[in-house]
Amino acid sequence: MKVRFFETQEFKKLQDKWHKELRESGFEDIEGETRFLKNKLCIAREIKNPERIKGQLEYYTMASKFLWDYKFASKKDYPIWFYHSEGMPYREIAKTIEGENVKSIFKAVNRIKAIFIEYMRAQWDFDEQKDD
């Protein structure tokens, strides 16, 4: 069986050389060592599904509106929902807010999201009544 070029020592040596040079220049690769994207968000998947993008845009738009309309019970809830409504991942929120971890962010977002859903239902009911 013929050995493919990318499986040869020559290729691996060349690849290591260029990876080192790129790292030293400050380049940050979006692929990990496994050649899969580091970020789970796959752009190609998003492009193929414009309805999903539209739904996400609507969700975060309403989440942002809720941020300004709702009086948060806790001082910690506001920044958590602020970052969530900006689309920031839970891990990043946990790094940003001192004393929080991913689990506490997840719980807080889900607790606030339940209130947000009720808020959205009330908005929907109001719009329905206004149209009648």
C-alpha positions as CSV (number, residue, x, y, z in Angstrom):
1,M,0.0,0.0,0.0
2,K,1.3,3.4,-1.0
3,V,2.1,5.8,1.9
4,R,0.4,9.1,1.5
5,F,2.6,12.3,1.8
6,F,0.8,13.6,4.9
7,E,1.7,10.3,6.7
8,T,5.5,10.7,6.0
9,Q,8.1,11.9,8.4
10,E,9.0,14.6,5.9
11,F,5.5,16.0,6.1
12,K,5.3,15.8,9.9
13,K,8.7,17.6,10.2
14,L,7.5,20.3,7.9
15,Q,4.2,20.6,9.7
16,D,5.9,20.9,13.1
17,K,8.1,23.6,11.7
18,W,5.2,25.7,10.4
19,H,3.0,25.1,13.5
20,K,5.9,26.4,15.7
21,E,6.4,29.4,13.4
22,L,2.7,30.2,13.5
23,R,2.5,29.9,17.3
24,E,5.5,32.2,17.7
25,S,3.9,34.8,15.5
26,G,0.8,34.8,17.7
27,F,-1.5,32.9,15.3
28,E,-4.3,31.2,17.0
29,D,-5.6,28.2,15.1
30,I,-9.4,27.5,15.2
31,E,-8.7,23.8,14.9
32,G,-7.4,21.6,17.8
33,E,-4.8,18.9,17.6
34,T,-7.6,16.6,16.2
35,R,-8.2,18.9,13.3
36,F,-11.8,19.5,14.6
37,L,-12.9,23.1,15.4
38,K,-12.1,24.1,19.0
39,N,-15.4,25.9,19.2
40,K,-18.4,23.7,18.9
41,L,-20.2,26.3,16.8
42,C,-19.9,25.1,13.2
43,I,-20.2,28.0,10.8
44,A,-21.1,25.7,7.9
45,R,-24.0,24.2,9.8
46,E,-25.3,27.7,10.6
47,I,-25.1,28.8,7.0
48,K,-27.1,25.8,5.9
49,N,-29.8,26.6,8.5
50,P,-30.9,30.3,8.2
51,E,-34.0,29.7,10.2
52,R,-31.9,28.7,13.2
53,I,-29.9,32.0,12.8
54,K,-33.2,33.9,12.6
55,G,-34.5,32.1,15.8
56,Q,-31.3,32.9,17.7
57,L,-31.4,36.5,16.6
58,E,-35.0,36.8,17.8
59,Y,-34.3,35.1,21.1
60,Y,-31.3,37.3,22.0
61,T,-33.2,40.4,20.9
62,M,-36.0,39.6,23.3
63,A,-33.6,38.5,26.0
64,S,-32.0,41.9,25.7
65,K,-35.3,43.7,25.9
66,F,-36.2,41.6,29.0
67,L,-32.9,42.8,30.5
68,W,-34.2,46.4,30.5
69,D,-37.8,45.6,31.3
70,Y,-37.4,43.2,34.3
71,K,-36.4,44.2,37.8
72,F,-33.9,41.5,38.9
73,A,-34.3,40.2,42.4
74,S,-30.5,39.7,42.9
75,K,-27.6,41.9,42.0
76,K,-25.9,38.9,40.5
77,D,-28.8,38.0,38.2
78,Y,-28.5,41.2,36.2
79,P,-24.9,40.7,34.9
80,I,-25.5,37.0,34.4
81,W,-28.5,37.7,32.2
82,F,-26.7,40.7,30.5
83,Y,-23.9,38.4,29.4
84,H,-26.3,35.6,28.4
85,S,-28.4,38.1,26.3
86,E,-25.2,39.1,24.5
87,G,-24.7,35.4,23.6
88,M,-21.7,34.8,25.8
89,P,-21.1,31.1,26.7
90,Y,-21.6,30.0,30.3
91,R,-17.9,29.3,30.7
92,E,-17.0,32.8,29.7
93,I,-19.7,34.3,32.0
94,A,-18.3,32.2,34.9
95,K,-14.8,33.6,34.1
96,T,-16.1,37.1,33.9
97,I,-18.1,37.2,37.2
98,E,-16.0,36.7,40.3
99,G,-17.1,33.8,42.5
100,E,-19.2,32.1,39.9
101,N,-18.7,28.8,38.2
102,V,-20.3,27.2,35.2
103,K,-22.8,25.2,37.2
104,S,-24.0,28.3,39.1
105,I,-24.3,30.3,35.8
106,F,-26.3,27.4,34.2
107,K,-28.7,27.3,37.2
108,A,-29.1,31.1,37.2
109,V,-29.7,31.4,33.5
110,N,-32.3,28.6,33.6
111,R,-34.0,30.2,36.6
112,I,-34.1,33.6,34.9
113,K,-35.1,31.9,31.6
114,A,-38.3,30.5,33.3
115,I,-39.2,34.1,34.2
116,F,-38.3,35.2,30.8
117,I,-40.6,32.6,29.2
118,E,-43.5,33.9,31.3
119,Y,-42.6,37.5,30.3
120,M,-42.6,36.4,26.6
121,R,-46.1,34.7,27.0
122,A,-47.4,37.9,28.6
123,Q,-46.0,39.9,25.7
124,W,-47.6,37.5,23.2
125,D,-51.0,37.7,25.0
126,F,-50.8,41.5,25.0
127,D,-50.1,41.6,21.3
128,E,-52.9,39.2,20.6
129,Q,-55.4,41.3,22.6
130,K,-54.2,44.5,20.9
131,D,-54.9,43.0,17.5
132,D,-58.5,42.1,18.4
